[in-house]
Amino acid sequence: MDLYRDDFIPEEDKLGMTVTSGSVTITKDEGNLIGISIGGGAPMCPCLYIVQVFDNTPAAKDATLEGGDELVGINGTNVKGKTKVEVAKMIQATKTEVVIRYNKLHAEPKQGKSLDIVLKKVKHKMVENMNSSTADALGLSRAILCNDSLIKKLDELQRTENMYQGLVDHTRRVLMGYFDLVRVCKELGEEFCKIGVREPQKAANEAFCEFGEYHRQMEKFGITMLKKTKPILSDLGTYLTKAIPDTKLTIKKYADVKFEYLSYCLKVKELDDEDHSYQALQEPLYRVETGNYEYRLVLRCRSDARKRFAAIRSDVLVKLELLDNKHVQDIVHQLRRLMSSLTIFHLDCHKLFDGVKLFPIEVELARTAFQYPHGSAGGQEHDGIVSDEDEAKPNDDDENILKLAIKKEDSDLLDGQTLPDNIDLLAGMASQQDNQKDLLNMQEEKNRENDKNTNLLDL
């Protein structure tokens, strides 16, 4: 085989890909178009192929033809050796339906994902948020500068996540504070009930017991409120730990697919520029003369990446819309639930004490007041037997208290603190002192009578 003959045609280099033949009939739209763009053809390339299938066109709706497929015939006419302009005129000359024979290119996506595509993908990620001046300074192409509003949603989602995290933490602290409060109410109620049980006077007994029971009821109201508000934390946590992270992950996948699609677009542009440069020099290009399978493989990969890009973009838009609606509606609903539960708790507690007058309580401050019995009945009888000499002795603690109180009041009066409370306290102390004197006088009279009786017995 003479490689230098003018009529020599190189064999096709399919790069390990397989090709199958087929035929499809496509009905034109109102604009007399089927929705495909054609590349290759004479004089440089021995075959014609589909560069792109446009969206919402008869060819896209039929979904048989794809980028990279070879066109073999139009309406029964072989198109081998024709230019792409001639083939386009043949399609336009048909009135309604076009019968296309094709060679389907079967390629794996990983075959077109070369190192060049990976590097371009990384490059897109680097310049995603750059401005034009920075890109020019770094020598990067402005063609890949396409700031996407959906990718910028990541920052907004991060702010929303921080806001929800703060709301959950604050709500948890509020509920923990209410839990501590109702525990304190319960302990107060128990202590007041103990005081009421030991109180010998009926009025004080009933008042202390009732006051303690009110605090126990407040503890029950608080536990009921906490049971109702606890699901709010789980609902907010579901939005925080599931909805937002899932949407962020989808956006990251969308960004990855987008960068891959843009990388294939940039690769196609580079191959086109290479073809034009060789055509301008009127020199043959090996990959073009052997069927341009490398270019067609990139076209197929770009088409597949575009489909994935469109699908995941639609998914991202739907998720963002649902997330925004849930954010607006759910946060209002949860805050209403929280405030409603707290309002009911406070109203129930207010109703307990509304119109109830338990205090002040009149208590007889006698010597036996607040001295609660301890031990058995025998011990009580033994405590009741007191000698005459012990009864005659004044209480040293009472005298000390009186002395301290008098000294304190005297110092307050010297300092110029003549408050009404101090005057009342002095009056109370004076009355207590008078009572102590009366008791001492009565005890002396009793002792004198006992002495007389003893003398009579002696006589």
Helices and strands as residue ranges (DSSP letters): E 18-27, E 36-40, E 48-53, H 58-62, E 70-74, E 77-78, H 84-93, E 97-106, H 109-112, H 115-127, H 132-138, G 142-144, H 149-198, H 202-238, I 239-243, H 244-281, H 286-289, H 293-353, H 377-384, H 388-392, H 396-414, H 420-458
